[in-house]
Amino acid sequence: MISIKSDREIELMKHAGHINYLTHLEVLKNLKPGITTKALNDIAHKFILAHDCKPSFLKYNGYPASICISVNDEVVHGIPSKRKIKNGDVVSIDIGVEYKGYHSDSANTYIVGNTTKEIEDLVENTKKSLYEGLSVIKDGVKLSAIGKKIEDYAIEHNLGVVRELVGHGVGTSVHEDPDVPNYYTKDHTILKSGMVIAVEPMLNLGSEDIYECEDEWTIKTEDGLPSAHFEHTVLVTKDGYVILTGE
């Protein structure tokens, strides 16, 4: 069931979103060659707790860490470990924050050091595809319009659109109805003022094909080429949208 959030719920989610944003900044300050993904996870964990919040992902369906860190050909759900970040790595950071029972969800992809123009374009165009999707959001618009905008932009830039994983509603659970695909569907769901959704394009440099690793969490590209992931939690309004996971 799709829920419409009250003013009180929206305020709580705005706070969860703000702490999410600040956590991203804290992680980014420490993202450099030589640091382990576990160390980045621990920094995020401590920061979230220090701000009277909880990491939404920790123990969610058994997930063993506080944030997801996916590197290079890892699309999403990478589990932090002793792996060291290297120059040229493409690193996607996905963070969920809970405040007084309400959640926020946000992801950014960063290039550490130097890489190729092709990979720079992958990251930049994945970010732009997110804002293409957001641009159509307002009360009364079909939810499917979001996915169409993202898919059209990805195809225009020769990027593979991951189809097995989609955006979602956000509220008292980090994943709620409705699903928010990054491609066109015939879903007739209409966006309504007060809905809160996470829009999160996952685009691949090569094929859209993916597979799940033996850890039953990490998703990788089938062809081994890099992937990028950007996400914001947004509030649908009468005339547009408000990003809850920005400043």
ChimeraX attribute file (.defattr): number of C-alpha atoms within 10 A of each C-alpha:
attribute: neighborCount
match mode: 1-to-1
recipient: residues
	/A:1	7
	/A:2	17
	/A:3	16
	/A:4	16
	/A:5	17
	/A:6	10
	/A:7	10
	/A:8	9
	/A:9	16
	/A:10	19
	/A:11	14
	/A:12	19
	/A:13	30
	/A:14	25
	/A:15	21
	/A:16	28
	/A:17	30
	/A:18	19
	/A:19	26
	/A:20	31
	/A:21	22
	/A:22	18
	/A:23	22
	/A:24	20
	/A:25	13
	/A:26	15
	/A:27	18
	/A:28	14
	/A:29	10
	/A:30	12
	/A:31	19
	/A:32	18
	/A:33	14
	/A:34	11
	/A:35	15
	/A:36	18
	/A:37	25
	/A:38	20
	/A:39	18
	/A:40	24
	/A:41	22
	/A:42	17
	/A:43	16
	/A:44	23
	/A:45	21
	/A:46	15
	/A:47	21
	/A:48	25
	/A:49	13
	/A:50	10
	/A:51	13
	/A:52	12
	/A:53	22
	/A:54	23
	/A:55	24
	/A:56	23
	/A:57	22
	/A:58	17
	/A:59	11
	/A:60	13
	/A:61	7
	/A:62	9
	/A:63	15
	/A:64	14
	/A:65	22
	/A:66	28
	/A:67	28
	/A:68	27
	/A:69	26
	/A:70	26
	/A:71	26
	/A:72	20
	/A:73	22
	/A:74	27
	/A:75	28
	/A:76	25
	/A:77	23
	/A:78	24
	/A:79	20
	/A:80	20
	/A:81	14
	/A:82	10
	/A:83	14
	/A:84	13
	/A:85	18
	/A:86	16
	/A:87	13
	/A:88	16
	/A:89	20
	/A:90	25
	/A:91	28
	/A:92	26
	/A:93	27
	/A:94	24
	/A:95	27
	/A:96	24
	/A:97	32
	/A:98	28
	/A:99	22
	/A:100	14
	/A:101	17
	/A:102	24
	/A:103	27
	/A:104	35
	/A:105	32
	/A:106	25
	/A:107	27
	/A:108	20
	/A:109	23
	/A:110	20
	/A:111	20
	/A:112	16
	/A:113	12
	/A:114	12
	/A:115	13
	/A:116	9
	/A:117	8
	/A:118	10
	/A:119	22
	/A:120	14
	/A:121	13
	/A:122	24
	/A:123	26
	/A:124	15
	/A:125	18
	/A:126	30
	/A:127	21
	/A:128	17
	/A:129	27
	/A:130	24
	/A:131	20
	/A:132	19
	/A:133	25
	/A:134	25
	/A:135	14
	/A:136	18
	/A:137	25
	/A:138	22
	/A:139	19
	/A:140	15
	/A:141	16
	/A:142	17
	/A:143	26
	/A:144	22
	/A:145	25
	/A:146	26
	/A:147	27
	/A:148	19
	/A:149	21
	/A:150	29
	/A:151	25
	/A:152	18
	/A:153	19
	/A:154	24
	/A:155	11
	/A:156	9
	/A:157	15
	/A:158	15
	/A:159	21
	/A:160	19
	/A:161	26
	/A:162	22
	/A:163	15
	/A:164	11
	/A:165	18
	/A:166	18
	/A:167	24
	/A:168	20
	/A:169	24
	/A:170	26
	/A:171	25
	/A:172	17
	/A:173	15
	/A:174	21
	/A:175	17
	/A:176	18
	/A:177	16
	/A:178	21
	/A:179	20
	/A:180	24
	/A:181	27
	/A:182	31
	/A:183	21
	/A:184	17
	/A:185	14
	/A:186	9
	/A:187	13
	/A:188	11
	/A:189	14
	/A:190	13
	/A:191	22
	/A:192	21
	/A:193	18
	/A:194	20
	/A:195	23
	/A:196	31
	/A:197	29
	/A:198	29
	/A:199	29
	/A:200	31
	/A:201	33
	/A:202	28
	/A:203	31
	/A:204	31
	/A:205	24
	/A:206	18
	/A:207	18
	/A:208	18
	/A:209	16
	/A:210	20
	/A:211	15
	/A:212	16
	/A:213	12
	/A:214	8
	/A:215	9
	/A:216	10
	/A:217	16
	/A:218	18
	/A:219	20
	/A:220	25
	/A:221	25
	/A:222	15
	/A:223	15
	/A:224	16
	/A:225	16
	/A:226	22
	/A:227	33
	/A:228	32
	/A:229	26
	/A:230	25
	/A:231	24
	/A:232	26
	/A:233	27
	/A:234	29
	/A:235	25
	/A:236	23
	/A:237	18
	/A:238	13
	/A:239	11
	/A:240	16
	/A:241	20
	/A:242	18
	/A:243	18
	/A:244	27
	/A:245	26
	/A:246	16
	/A:247	11
